Amino acid sequence: MTEQHEQDAHPHRFERGTDGPKVILVGVDGSDSSLRAAAYAGGLARRQHALLAVVYVQPVLAAGAALGAPVAETTEEIAEDLIAQIREAAERVKGIFEVRWEFHTFRGDPYNGLVKAADELKADAVVVGASEQAGHRIIGSVAVRLVKAGRWPVTVVP
């Protein structure tokens, strides 16, 4: 199928970067750097009149579940706490700082969860906090892996 033919077959095909970002995805996990990333992404979304998609990736910890640890309950509590923090922050700035936002949870490891979220939500840009784990300097952080994927502009907030 030629490129023109392919475009004709999919007339409503998603095209990134045509008129500024429409969806800005930010990954949050409760860490200080992820909350700073959420604040930064909120400012970007406000200025660009874009939707802010706040994404929490619930880890799937099979080993912990096998040992009887209440993994699902814990990650649900984290997600609920993050939603509460975001709602509280949105209420504090209502009237002066309006931004459309949605909260989504995905399951899996942080990298694959964010990739899946960005694909499903048709993100134009991804914002993440810098890793606070020392080992990531050696093996690579989620942020570095997202940049290397080369599928979206990625902003890493310290």
C-alpha positions in Angstrom: 0.0 0.0 0.0 1.5 3.4 -1.0 1.7 6.1 1.6 -1.0 8.2 -0.1 -3.2 5.1 -0.4 -2.6 4.4 3.3 -3.6 8.0 4.2 -6.8 7.7 2.2 -7.7 4.4 3.9 -7.3 6.1 7.3 -8.7 9.6 6.8 -8.9 10.3 10.6 -5.4 9.0 11.3 -3.8 10.6 14.3 -1.0 13.0 13.5 1.2 14.3 16.2 2.6 17.9 16.4 0.3 19.5 13.8 -1.0 22.4 15.9 0.7 22.2 19.3 0.1 19.5 21.8 -3.6 18.4 22.4 -2.7 15.9 25.1 0.2 16.2 27.5 0.8 13.0 29.5 2.5 13.2 32.9 3.6 10.1 34.8 3.1 10.3 38.6 4.0 7.9 41.3 3.9 10.1 44.4 7.6 10.9 44.4 8.7 14.5 44.8 10.1 14.6 41.2 6.9 13.2 39.7 4.8 15.8 41.6 7.1 18.5 40.3 6.6 17.0 36.8 2.9 17.2 37.3 3.0 20.8 38.2 5.2 21.6 35.2 3.0 19.6 32.9 0.0 21.4 34.3 1.5 24.7 33.3 2.3 23.5 29.8 -1.3 22.1 29.4 -2.8 25.4 30.6 -0.7 27.5 28.2 -1.3 25.2 25.3 -5.0 24.7 26.1 -4.2 21.0 26.1 -5.7 18.1 28.1 -3.4 17.0 31.0 -3.5 13.2 31.3 -2.1 12.3 34.7 -1.0 8.6 34.6 -0.2 6.4 37.5 1.3 3.0 36.6 0.3 0.4 39.2 3.2 -2.0 39.6 2.4 -5.7 39.1 4.4 -7.4 41.9 3.8 -11.1 41.3 6.5 -12.0 43.9 4.9 -9.9 46.6 1.4 -11.2 45.8 2.8 -14.8 46.0 4.1 -14.1 49.5 0.7 -12.9 50.5 1.4 -9.2 50.5 -1.7 -7.0 49.8 -0.1 -5.5 46.6 -3.3 -4.6 44.8 -4.7 -2.8 47.9 -1.5 -0.8 48.4 -1.3 0.4 44.8 -5.1 1.2 44.8 -4.4 3.3 48.0 -1.5 5.1 46.2 -3.7 5.8 43.2 -6.5 7.2 45.4 -4.1 9.3 47.3 -2.6 10.8 44.1 -6.1 11.6 42.8 -6.9 13.3 46.1 -3.7 15.4 45.9 -4.4 16.4 42.4 -8.0 17.4 43.1 -6.9 19.4 46.1 -4.2 21.2 44.1 -6.8 21.9 41.3 -9.3 23.3 43.8 -6.6 25.6 45.3 -5.9 27.3 42.0 -9.5 27.2 40.5 -10.3 30.5 38.9 -6.7 31.6 38.3 -5.2 28.4 36.9 -7.7 26.4 34.9 -6.6 23.2 33.2 -8.5 20.3 31.9 -7.2 17.1 33.4 -7.9 13.4 33.6 -6.5 10.7 35.9 -5.7 7.3 34.5 -4.2 4.2 36.0 -2.4 1.5 34.0 -0.8 -1.7 35.2 2.7 -2.9 34.6 6.2 -1.7 34.9 6.6 2.1 34.7 8.1 2.3 31.2 5.7 -0.1 29.4 2.8 1.4 31.4 3.6 4.9 30.2 4.2 3.8 26.6 0.8 2.1 26.6 -0.8 5.1 28.2 0.8 7.5 25.7 -0.4 5.3 22.8 -3.9 4.8 24.0 -4.4 8.5 25.0 -2.7 9.7 21.8 -0.3 11.8 23.8 1.6 14.6 21.9 4.1 15.0 24.7 5.3 13.1 27.8 6.5 14.7 31.0 8.2 12.7 33.8 10.2 13.4 36.9 13.9 12.5 37.0 14.6 9.2 38.6 15.5 9.5 42.3 17.1 6.0 42.3 20.8 5.8 42.2 20.9 2.6 40.1 19.2 4.2 37.2 22.3 6.2 36.4 23.9 2.9 35.4 21.0 0.9 33.8 18.9 3.8 32.5 15.8 5.4 33.9 12.3 5.3 32.6 12.9 8.9 31.3 15.9 7.8 29.3 14.1 4.8 27.8 11.2 7.1 26.8 13.6 9.5 25.1 15.3 6.6 23.3 11.9 5.3 22.1 11.7 8.6 20.0 7.9 8.5 19.7 7.0 11.7 21.6 8.8 14.8 22.9 9.8 13.9 26.4 10.5 16.5 29.1 12.3 15.3 32.2 11.7 17.5 35.3 14.4 17.4 38.0 
